[in-house]
Amino acid sequence: MRVSITHDDIVVRKGFLGRETRYRVTAYIDFSDEERTIVQRFALGTHEAYAAEEAVDFPNFAFTINDLMYKRPHVRLFPTALAARMFEQQLAEEILPRVKDYILGNAASRHPSSYEI
């Protein structure tokens, strides 16, 4: 899995004349061929990857592995710069490593075994 994360601030309209600053986190996530094959072969795409409560675009929406894999780039908007930085850190240090471990762990547990008792 190769990941590139950027963040910037954007101005969005609020009402007719109002404007508001939002903080955008953009993640370019490229799954390896092996990871894609495992997700497709064992139907892991519907597994929940994460839900970001502070996001203003889709609050409390559960994103799946398929969302991360096929809807590229992965973009989230936040009300404050701190919330965007915290999400960026959480994505890099917790969410994506957990997704990778889930994918590879499911592939490893699928090998048949036989025992003699």
N, C-alpha and C positions, 0 to 999 in steps of 0.2 A: 504494500500500500504506500503510495507516494502522496504527500499532502503539502499544499501550499496555502497559507492563510494570510489574507490581507484585511486591513480595516481602514475605513475612512468615514468622514461625516458628510451627510447630505442634507439638503434643505427640502422639506416637503410642504405642500400646501395644507393649511388647516383652515377650513372655511373659505370664504370668498377672498378676503384680503390677507388673512393670517398666514404666517409661515412658522415652521418649527424645525429644529435641527434633530436629526436622527443619526444614530451611529451604526454603520453597516459592517458586518463581518462576512467576508466572502471566503469560502473554502473550496479549493480545487482538489478533489479527492479522486485519485486514480487507483483503482483496485488492480492488483496483479491478475494475470490470466488464471493462475491457480486459485486465487480467492474467488474470482467470478465463477469458475467451474464448480467450486464447492458450494457456493450459494445457490446456483442453478440446480445442481445435481441433487442436493438434499433439501431444497425448497426452504432456505433460511431467510429469504428476502422479506418476509412479513414480520420478522422479529423486530421488536421495538429497539431502536438504537438510543434514543434520548427524547426528552421533552424539556424545553427551556421555558421556565415560568415567566421570566422578565422580558421576553421578546414582545415587541409590539405588533409584529406582522402576523404571527400565529401563536398567541399565548397558550400554553398548556397543550399544544398539539403534539401528538406522539409521532415522531419521524421514524421510519423503518430503515432497514438496511437497503432496501430497493430505492428509497428516496435518496439516500446518500450515493448510491451507485449510479442511478440513471438520471436524476434531476441535477444536472451540472451547469454552472457552479452552484454550490449550496450557499444560499444567501439568507442571513437573518438580520433584522433591524432591532435596535435597542434604544430606550429612551435616554440613557446616559452613557458617557464614555466609559465609566467604571464597569457598568454592566456588560458592555461590549468586550472590554479587556478580560473580564472574569470568564465570559463565555469562551473567548478565544483560548484562554489558558485551560479551561475545562475540556474543551474539544481536543486540544493537543495532548493533554496529560491523562485524561480519564476516559472520555467517550470513545475516541478512535482506537486506543489500545484495547479497550474492553470489547469493541466490535471485532477487531482482528483476532483476539483470543477466542471469542465465541465461534468465529468462522473456522479457524484452524483446529480448535478443540472438538468441534462436531465432526470434522473430517477424520481426526485421529481415532475417535471412538467408534467409527463405523466399520473397522476391520473385523472380519469374522474370527472367531477363536473356537478351538475345540479342546475338550478336556477328557481325560480318562480317569475315572474314579473307581 
